[in-house]
């Protein structure tokens, strides 16, 4: 009788189930796929865990990545950028805790090789897709903490160049030296190329070109002197009248400003 009562009590007693909480499965970021690119504007910044980001076939098939020699295309995430006006844009992922490449895509075209800091000039009304990916240049891991920002780039570079009216010629070798000044702003460096043309006989012109002149770190708005030695391709330059040409390119990693001038030149024997 006691056994029966105990058994009945056991059957009537409430059943207690102990449930152990299971960790939630990690999920890829919401902008993991090209089709789900996150729309952003200037001033946008984000810190994003990309360790669960995946890579779709479209990401790996980007021809520009192959041409630029990216070791890998892992843990990709996508952003999209559209501006109502033309504007220079800098996308910076250099503060991430893993090696990140940034690729800018316009339609079917990639705008240059991927870099951790990437700049481009956004045309008004055009949508640009931006892919941030683990390029494996650090040789380890799959994604990490992506720190990415979109900011407005600097104004376009400015440049001006002058050529002195008188140059010097070595009457023995036919080489000449010409000089001038350049001024530039908003650029990382400036490149100046020069040439001289001189009619030495009816229908015969001697051309001489100068070594390209690089001046990094001098685009400070101040006039700086330049000098170039010109070596004729055929024949010799001589004392007398000539025509001088100079082209300058002020270069920023987003854009380039080019100018070109020509003017009469008087070549005098080198003393």
C-alpha positions as CSV (number, residue, x, y, z in Angstrom):
1,X,0.0,0.0,0.0
2,X,2.8,2.4,0.8
3,X,4.6,1.5,-2.5
4,X,1.4,2.2,-4.4
5,X,0.9,5.6,-2.7
6,X,4.5,6.6,-3.3
7,X,4.2,5.7,-7.0
8,X,1.0,7.6,-7.4
9,X,2.6,10.7,-5.8
10,X,5.5,10.5,-8.2
11,X,3.2,10.4,-11.2
12,X,1.2,13.3,-9.9
13,X,4.2,15.5,-9.0
14,X,5.0,18.3,-11.5
15,X,7.8,17.7,-13.9
16,X,10.7,20.2,-13.8
17,X,12.8,20.6,-16.9
18,X,16.2,22.3,-16.6
19,X,16.9,24.3,-19.8
20,X,20.4,25.3,-20.5
21,X,20.9,28.5,-22.6
22,X,22.7,27.8,-25.9
23,X,24.9,30.5,-27.5
24,X,23.2,32.2,-30.5
25,X,24.8,31.2,-33.8
26,X,26.9,34.1,-35.2
27,X,25.6,35.7,-38.3
28,X,27.2,37.6,-41.2
29,X,26.9,41.4,-41.2
30,X,23.8,42.8,-42.8
31,X,25.9,44.2,-45.7
32,X,27.7,41.0,-46.4
33,X,26.4,40.7,-49.9
34,X,26.7,43.1,-52.9
35,X,22.9,43.1,-53.2
36,X,22.6,44.4,-49.6
37,X,25.2,47.2,-49.8
38,X,24.7,49.7,-47.0
39,X,23.9,53.2,-48.3
40,X,26.2,55.8,-46.7
41,X,27.0,59.5,-47.1
42,X,29.9,61.8,-46.3
43,X,30.7,61.7,-42.6
44,X,29.7,58.1,-42.2
45,X,31.9,55.9,-40.0
46,X,31.4,52.4,-38.7
47,X,33.1,49.8,-36.5
48,X,32.0,46.4,-37.7
49,X,32.8,42.8,-36.8
50,X,33.5,41.0,-40.1
51,X,34.7,37.7,-38.8
52,X,31.5,36.0,-40.0
53,X,31.4,37.8,-43.3
54,X,31.3,35.6,-46.3
55,X,32.6,35.9,-49.9
56,X,30.3,35.4,-52.8
57,X,31.6,34.4,-56.3
58,X,31.1,38.0,-57.6
59,X,33.6,39.3,-55.1
60,X,36.4,36.9,-56.2
61,X,35.8,37.5,-59.9
62,X,36.7,41.2,-59.7
63,X,39.3,41.4,-62.5
64,X,41.0,44.4,-61.0
65,X,41.8,42.5,-57.8
66,X,43.5,39.8,-59.9
67,X,45.5,42.3,-61.9
68,X,46.6,44.1,-58.7
69,X,47.8,40.9,-57.2
70,X,45.6,40.7,-54.1
71,X,46.6,37.5,-52.2
72,X,43.0,36.8,-51.2
73,X,39.5,38.3,-51.2
74,X,38.0,37.2,-47.8
75,X,35.3,38.5,-45.5
76,X,33.8,41.0,-47.8
77,X,31.2,43.7,-46.9
78,X,29.6,46.3,-49.2
79,X,28.6,50.0,-49.0
80,X,27.0,52.2,-51.6
81,X,27.6,56.0,-52.0
82,X,25.7,58.5,-54.1
83,X,26.1,62.3,-54.1
84,X,23.8,65.0,-55.6
85,X,26.9,67.0,-56.6
86,X,30.4,66.2,-57.7
87,X,32.6,65.7,-54.7
88,X,36.0,64.1,-53.9
89,X,35.6,61.2,-51.5
90,X,38.1,59.4,-49.2
91,X,37.3,56.0,-47.9
92,X,39.6,55.1,-45.0
93,X,39.8,51.6,-43.5
94,X,43.5,51.9,-42.3
95,X,42.5,51.8,-38.6
96,X,41.1,48.3,-38.8
97,X,42.7,45.6,-36.7
98,X,43.4,43.4,-39.8
99,X,44.7,44.1,-43.3
100,X,41.9,45.6,-45.3
101,X,41.6,46.4,-49.0
102,X,39.0,48.9,-50.3
103,X,37.7,48.7,-53.8
104,X,35.5,51.3,-55.6
105,X,33.1,50.0,-58.2
106,X,31.2,52.1,-60.7
107,X,28.8,49.9,-62.7
108,X,31.0,47.2,-64.2
109,X,34.2,49.1,-63.7
110,X,36.7,49.1,-60.8
111,X,38.4,52.4,-60.1
112,X,42.0,51.4,-59.7
113,X,43.6,48.9,-57.4
114,X,42.3,48.3,-53.8
115,X,44.1,50.1,-51.0
116,X,43.4,50.6,-47.2
117,X,42.8,54.3,-48.0
118,X,41.0,54.9,-51.3
119,X,40.0,58.1,-53.0
120,X,37.8,58.9,-55.9
121,X,35.8,61.8,-57.4
122,X,32.1,61.0,-57.2
123,X,30.1,62.3,-60.2
124,X,26.7,63.9,-59.4
125,X,23.9,61.3,-59.3
126,X,26.2,58.3,-59.8
127,X,26.1,55.4,-57.4
128,X,29.4,53.8,-56.4
129,X,29.7,50.4,-54.7
130,X,32.5,50.1,-52.1
131,X,33.8,46.7,-51.1
132,X,36.0,46.3,-48.0
133,X,37.7,42.9,-47.7
134,X,40.4,41.0,-45.9
135,X,43.2,41.0,-48.4
136,X,45.3,38.6,-46.3
137,X,48.4,40.7,-46.7
138,X,49.0,40.1,-43.0
139,X,48.9,36.3,-43.8
140,X,46.4,35.4,-41.1
141,X,42.8,35.4,-39.9
142,X,39.5,35.9,-41.6
143,X,38.1,39.4,-41.1
144,X,38.2,41.2,-37.8
145,X,37.2,44.7,-36.6
146,X,36.6,46.9,-39.6
147,X,36.9,50.6,-38.9
148,X,35.8,52.4,-42.0
149,X,34.9,56.1,-42.7
150,X,33.7,58.2,-45.7
151,X,34.9,61.8,-45.7
152,X,35.2,64.6,-48.2
153,X,38.6,64.8,-49.9
154,X,40.6,68.0,-50.5
155,X,40.0,70.5,-53.3
156,X,41.6,69.8,-56.7
157,X,45.3,70.6,-57.0
158,X,46.3,73.9,-58.5
159,X,49.5,74.4,-60.6
160,X,51.3,77.1,-62.6
161,X,54.6,77.0,-64.4
162,X,56.9,79.6,-66.0
163,X,59.8,79.4,-68.4
164,X,62.6,81.9,-68.4
165,X,63.0,83.8,-71.7
166,X,66.7,83.0,-72.0
167,X,68.3,79.6,-72.0
168,X,71.9,78.4,-72.3
169,X,73.3,76.1,-75.0
170,X,76.5,74.2,-75.2
171,X,77.6,74.9,-78.8
172,X,79.9,71.9,-78.8
173,X,77.4,69.2,-77.7
174,X,74.2,70.9,-78.7
175,X,72.7,70.4,-75.3
176,X,70.7,73.2,-73.6
177,X,69.6,74.1,-70.1
178,X,66.4,76.0,-69.5
179,X,64.9,77.2,-66.2
180,X,61.7,78.5,-64.7
181,X,59.4,78.4,-61.7
182,X,56.4,76.4,-60.6
183,X,53.8,76.9,-58.0
184,X,51.2,74.3,-56.8
185,X,48.8,73.6,-53.9
186,X,46.7,70.7,-52.6
187,X,49.0,68.1,-54.3
188,X,51.4,65.5,-53.0
189,X,54.0,66.3,-55.7
190,X,54.4,68.0,-59.1
191,X,56.0,66.6,-62.3
192,X,57.4,69.0,-64.9
193,X,58.5,67.9,-68.4
194,X,60.1,70.2,-70.9
195,X,61.2,70.4,-74.5
196,X,62.7,72.8,-77.0
197,X,62.2,73.0,-80.8
198,X,64.6,74.9,-83.0
199,X,64.4,75.4,-86.8
200,X,68.0,74.9,-88.0
201,X,67.3,74.8,-91.7
202,X,64.2,75.0,-94.0
203,X,62.0,72.1,-93.0
204,X,64.5,70.8,-90.4
205,X,63.7,71.2,-86.7
206,X,65.9,69.9,-83.9
207,X,64.0,68.7,-80.8
208,X,65.4,68.3,-77.4
209,X,63.6,66.9,-74.3
210,X,64.4,67.4,-70.6
211,X,64.4,64.9,-67.9
212,X,61.1,64.7,-66.0
213,X,61.4,66.8,-62.9
214,X,59.7,65.5,-59.7
215,X,59.2,67.7,-56.7
216,X,57.5,65.9,-53.8
217,X,56.5,67.9,-50.8
218,X,56.8,71.4,-52.4
219,X,53.1,72.1,-53.3
220,X,52.9,74.8,-50.6
221,X,51.7,77.8,-52.7
222,X,55.2,79.2,-53.0
223,X,57.1,79.7,-56.3
224,X,60.0,77.2,-56.6
225,X,62.7,77.2,-59.2
226,X,63.2,74.3,-61.6
227,X,66.0,73.6,-64.1
228,X,66.2,71.0,-66.9
229,X,69.0,69.8,-69.2
230,X,67.7,69.1,-72.7
231,X,69.3,66.5,-74.9
232,X,68.6,66.6,-78.6
233,X,67.2,63.5,-80.3
234,X,69.0,64.2,-83.6
235,X,71.3,67.1,-84.5
236,X,72.4,69.9,-82.2
237,X,70.8,73.0,-80.7
238,X,72.6,76.2,-81.4
239,X,72.6,79.8,-80.2
240,X,69.6,81.7,-81.5
241,X,65.8,81.6,-81.4
242,X,63.8,78.6,-80.4
243,X,60.4,77.6,-78.9
244,X,60.2,76.2,-75.4
245,X,57.4,74.0,-74.0
246,X,56.6,72.9,-70.4
247,X,53.9,70.7,-69.0
248,X,53.2,70.3,-65.3
249,X,51.0,67.8,-63.4
250,X,50.1,68.4,-59.8
251,X,49.2,65.0,-58.4
252,X,47.0,64.1,-55.4
253,X,46.0,60.5,-54.9
254,X,42.4,61.4,-55.8
255,X,43.0,63.7,-58.8
256,X,45.5,65.3,-61.1
257,X,45.7,68.9,-62.5
258,X,47.6,69.3,-65.7
259,X,48.7,72.5,-67.4
260,X,50.8,73.3,-70.5
261,X,52.6,76.4,-71.8
262,X,54.8,77.3,-74.7
263,X,56.7,80.5,-75.5
264,X,59.6,81.8,-77.5
265,X,63.1,81.2,-76.1
266,X,66.5,82.7,-76.8
267,X,69.4,80.3,-76.5
268,X,72.7,81.9,-75.7
269,X,76.1,80.2,-75.6
270,X,77.0,78.8,-72.2
271,X,79.7,80.9,-70.7
